[in-house]
């Protein structure tokens, strides 16, 4: 289970350039990501090189994710819960959606880490346990909602 207990400023110094450069690169692709929401054919019709764009976005997302996991370990559900919530709150425009997800995801992690450190003090719970306790019901709710919308 990942957590912030093993993190240090030296790790932050190492992974910050990787995470920041990957995030900035992803922000430059917001127009292409918005167009890809329309579908592959429409994106190609507008002039987006779909394959090249997808590869770049995939590599940058993997770079950012691997940097975060290297610094903190695997902390499940934050990268899954927060983007779903942010898409509902701010909409699908990646120009707003990506920074909002980054900011709210980091705030959520700090809140959950603080909660994990104070819940049964002086012992610290792994952050992944608390995020799983929030994430599993959240995704069950999403699945149930999708099931109702599809009519099954």
C-alpha positions, 0 to 999 in steps of 0.5 A: 500500500502506498503512502506519504510516510516514506516520501522525502524532499529528496524524492520530490526533487528527483521526480518533480521535473519528470512530473511537471514536464509531463503534465505541462506537455499534456496541457499542450495537447488539450485541443487534441484531447477535446477533439478526440472526445468527438471520435477518431474519424471526426478527429482525423477529419479535422486534421488530428494525427490520432495515432501519433497524438495517442502515443504522445499522450500515453507516454506522457501520462505513463511518465507522470504516473510512474514518477508519482508511483516512484515517489509515493508508491501505489495509492489506488483510486485517487487517479480514478475518483478525482477525474470522474468527479472533476469531469462532472464538476468542470465539464469535459474541456481538458483546458480546465479539466486537467489542471482541476484534476491535478489540483483537486487530486493533490488536495484530496491526497493531502486530506486523506493523508492527514486523516490517515495520520490522525485516525488512530494516532500515533499509528498511521494507516496506509493511505491506500486503505482509506482511498479504497474505502472511498473508491470502491463504493464510488465505482459501485455507484457509477456502475449502478448508474451506468447500468440504469442508463443502459437499461440492463 
